[in-house]
């Protein structure tokens, strides 16, 4: 069912969700698009969760747009379809509840629970910064450079350490895909102490950019490395670019750099019990 009466999407939501899903789609092996969301598959790396999941946004976003879209309901038996059709099993389904009625979301969550998925609710802040002329003159104090192919092993180790990942192989595969794509830029602090991954799709959305991830080795935190990486990255974007990222609700770091909290993504993560 399509809900045209609720068709006006907030700008922050439309832009950030477009960037978020496009960044994942760029490095997934295949993407199945639906009116209500997308299915990302990377069977060549089944452990890579970002490349193997269902993302239910209840709308299909492309750019440019006038922020008029339609909200749509997924099939009533979606959880069963996911559990039985896609092999190897899709490890998770993310249900974006931000624009959805709670009762409708609950019924979908119950479907996944009945198929053996565990459920974890989450809230993430969407942050936005407008690049001004002043950013063009900011200089980082650390030595920042583009990541190179030869950095891949150290970069994967840095990412795994930054986010306490138990394994490094799928992280390295994801970073390799990002390095090979013209839509991603990865900057590192010399010695690979910290890194940032930036996504831009100039042909489709030249005034938008997405900070997909930024990480610092635990032993080098609170030394200004993340600030330097963002300063360097943002200073190279065009004036007028709207830069988006997601952060945990309690994280106040980005406000100090000038990012504005423009909205909150309310979601439920359904994890397959494998």
URLINQUI-V292139 format. One record per residue. RES is the residue in three letters. SS is DSSP state (a for helix, b for strand, c for the rest). PHI is phi in degrees with one decimal (NA if undefined). Layout:
{{RES,SS,PHI} {RES,SS,PHI}}
//
This chain:
{{UNK,c,NA} {UNK,b,-108.4} {UNK,b,-106.5} {UNK,a,-74.3} {UNK,a,-70.0} {UNK,a,-116.5} {UNK,c,-94.5} {UNK,b,-87.9} {UNK,c,-100.4} {UNK,c,-58.9} {UNK,a,-58.7} {UNK,a,-60.4} {UNK,a,-71.4} {UNK,a,-59.8} {UNK,a,-71.2} {UNK,a,-69.4} {UNK,a,-71.2} {UNK,a,-61.6} {UNK,a,-64.4} {UNK,a,-58.7} {UNK,a,-73.4} {UNK,a,-66.9} {UNK,a,-65.3} {UNK,a,-70.4} {UNK,a,-60.2} {UNK,a,-60.3} {UNK,a,-114.6} {UNK,c,-83.1} {UNK,c,-66.2} {UNK,b,-143.6} {UNK,b,-137.0} {UNK,b,-98.9} {UNK,b,-101.7} {UNK,b,-126.7} {UNK,c,-62.5} {UNK,c,-97.6} {UNK,b,164.1} {UNK,b,-139.8} {UNK,b,-113.2} {UNK,b,-102.4} {UNK,b,-132.9} {UNK,c,-135.2} {UNK,a,-63.1} {UNK,a,-70.3} {UNK,a,-147.2} {UNK,c,-66.5} {UNK,c,-83.1} {UNK,c,-79.1} {UNK,a,-68.2} {UNK,a,-63.4} {UNK,a,-94.8} {UNK,c,-140.4} {UNK,b,-163.3} {UNK,b,-97.5} {UNK,b,-116.2} {UNK,b,-96.6} {UNK,c,-107.8} {UNK,c,65.1} {UNK,c,-157.1} {UNK,c,-113.4} {UNK,c,-110.3} {UNK,c,-130.8} {UNK,c,-132.3} {UNK,c,-79.3} {UNK,c,-149.3} {UNK,c,-107.4} {UNK,c,65.3} {UNK,b,-104.7} {UNK,c,-136.6} {UNK,c,-130.2} {UNK,b,-94.8} {UNK,b,-131.2} {UNK,c,-90.0} {UNK,c,-75.3} {UNK,c,-58.5} {UNK,c,-62.3} {UNK,c,-106.6} {UNK,a,-57.6} {UNK,a,-60.0} {UNK,a,-67.5} {UNK,a,-60.5} {UNK,a,-63.3} {UNK,a,-70.2} {UNK,a,-107.3} {UNK,a,-90.3} {UNK,c,-94.5} {UNK,c,-129.9} {UNK,c,-62.1} {UNK,c,-56.7} {UNK,c,-65.0} {UNK,c,-71.9} {UNK,b,-159.6} {UNK,b,-127.7} {UNK,b,-104.2} {UNK,b,-102.6} {UNK,b,-82.0} {UNK,c,-94.8} {UNK,c,-56.7} {UNK,c,-109.0} {UNK,c,-109.9} {UNK,c,-63.8} {UNK,a,-55.6} {UNK,a,-66.3} {UNK,a,-67.3} {UNK,a,-64.0} {UNK,a,-59.4} {UNK,a,-65.8} {UNK,a,-69.2} {UNK,a,-59.6} {UNK,a,-62.0} {UNK,a,-58.9} {UNK,a,-68.5} {UNK,a,-61.9} {UNK,a,-67.5} {UNK,c,-93.5} {UNK,c,93.0} {UNK,b,-81.3} {UNK,b,-88.6} {UNK,b,-120.7} {UNK,b,-133.7} {UNK,b,-73.6} {UNK,b,-150.0} {UNK,b,-132.1} {UNK,b,-132.1} {UNK,b,-77.4} {UNK,b,-99.6} {UNK,b,-110.5} {UNK,b,-138.3} {UNK,b,-133.5} {UNK,b,-95.8} {UNK,c,-72.7} {UNK,c,-109.1} {UNK,a,-59.7} {UNK,a,-60.3} {UNK,a,-66.4} {UNK,a,-66.6} {UNK,a,-105.3} {UNK,c,-80.2} {UNK,c,-125.8} {UNK,c,-73.6} {UNK,c,-88.6} {UNK,c,-89.7} {UNK,c,-86.3} {UNK,b,-111.2} {UNK,b,-148.1} {UNK,b,-69.9} {UNK,c,-69.7} {UNK,c,-116.3} {UNK,a,-55.8} {UNK,a,-66.8} {UNK,a,-86.0} {UNK,a,-56.3} {UNK,a,-63.4} {UNK,a,-66.0} {UNK,a,-65.5} {UNK,a,-64.1} {UNK,a,-65.7} {UNK,a,-64.2} {UNK,a,-64.5} {UNK,a,-62.1} {UNK,a,-68.8} {UNK,a,-62.4} {UNK,c,-114.3} {UNK,c,58.1} {UNK,c,-74.6} {UNK,c,-76.9} {UNK,c,-135.2} {UNK,c,-110.2} {UNK,a,-61.0} {UNK,a,-69.3} {UNK,a,-64.7} {UNK,a,-63.5} {UNK,a,-65.3} {UNK,a,-63.0} {UNK,a,-64.4} {UNK,a,-61.9} {UNK,a,-61.2} {UNK,a,-66.5} {UNK,a,-62.5} {UNK,a,-79.3} {UNK,c,-89.7} {UNK,c,-73.4} {UNK,c,-91.0} {UNK,b,-112.1} {UNK,b,-128.7} {UNK,b,-117.4} {UNK,b,-109.4} {UNK,b,-132.1} {UNK,b,-81.4} {UNK,a,-48.2} {UNK,a,74.1} {UNK,a,55.1} {UNK,c,-86.4} {UNK,b,-158.4} {UNK,b,-153.3} {UNK,b,-141.0} {UNK,b,-115.7} {UNK,b,-115.2} {UNK,b,-115.4} {UNK,c,-138.1} {UNK,c,-127.3} {UNK,a,-58.8} {UNK,a,-67.6} {UNK,a,-104.7} {UNK,a,-149.6} {UNK,c,-68.1} {UNK,c,-102.9} {UNK,b,-125.1} {UNK,b,-146.9} {UNK,b,-131.2} {UNK,b,-83.8} {UNK,b,-73.7} {UNK,b,-159.7} {UNK,b,-141.3} {UNK,b,-141.7} {UNK,b,-134.1} {UNK,c,-56.5} {UNK,a,-51.8} {UNK,a,-73.7} {UNK,a,-116.2} {UNK,c,-75.9} {UNK,c,63.4} {UNK,c,-119.3} {UNK,c,85.5} {UNK,a,-69.6} {UNK,a,-64.0} {UNK,a,-61.4} {UNK,a,-63.7} {UNK,a,-63.6} {UNK,a,-67.5} {UNK,a,-59.5} {UNK,a,-64.3} {UNK,a,-64.4} {UNK,a,-69.0} {UNK,a,-65.3} {UNK,c,-94.8} {UNK,c,-89.8} {UNK,c,-71.4} {UNK,c,-60.5} {UNK,c,97.9} {UNK,c,-67.4} {UNK,b,-98.8} {UNK,b,-101.7} {UNK,b,-113.4} {UNK,b,-159.0} {UNK,b,-113.5} {UNK,b,-144.6} {UNK,b,-65.7} {UNK,c,-56.3} {UNK,c,-83.4} {UNK,c,-80.6} {UNK,c,-109.1} {UNK,a,-59.9} {UNK,a,-73.4} {UNK,a,-60.4} {UNK,a,-66.7} {UNK,a,-90.5} {UNK,c,110.5} {UNK,c,-72.0} {UNK,b,-110.1} {UNK,b,-78.1} {UNK,b,-103.6} {UNK,b,-179.4} {UNK,b,-129.6} {UNK,b,-90.9} {UNK,b,-101.0} {UNK,b,-138.8} {UNK,b,-129.5} {UNK,b,-102.2} {UNK,b,-103.9} {UNK,b,-104.8} {UNK,b,-71.1} {UNK,c,-88.4} {UNK,c,-108.3}}
//
